[in-house]
Amino acid sequence: MLTIPDLTLLFMVVVSCLAVALIYMLHELEPKLARLRLRTDRVLRDRTK
């Protein structure tokens, strides 16, 4: 049976892993979003001309 300190440590590890996964996902997604944002700006500028 897990004791209170063991459960606390397990919870901290799970939360830390989720935080690292979220940061990694955002790190991988940011260049794609930046390219998409540039393409959208270019299309909007072309429409106004």
Secondary structure as UniProt FT lines:
FT   HELIX           4..48
//
